[in-house]
């Protein structure tokens, strides 16, 4: 179930309620596949559209949902202060998630 959806020109946030039996990787493959097909069929990009490889996923408790929704709704304002890649790296560090700098999301040029 989609609880919130939003983003900016270079990324999208989706807050999803999932059952423990659901596969996040299967869901993301479906979302990215269907959305890129729709974008290309409707010629919404100047060239051929495709998502970057990979995705980031974080879990939240029920009491955090309203704050996460506000965060998603305010992406344009939020990213005037900090770009997406720097914020993502900060979130990974705060949550003690190791990452390979070569495999991190890239800024759109």
Secondary structure, 3 states (H helix, E strand, C coil): CEEEEEEECCEEEEEECCCCCCCHHHHHHHHHHHHHHHHHHCCCCCCCCCCCCCCCCCCCCHHHHHHHHHHHHCHHHHCCCCCHHHHHHHHHHHCCCCCCHHHCCCCCC
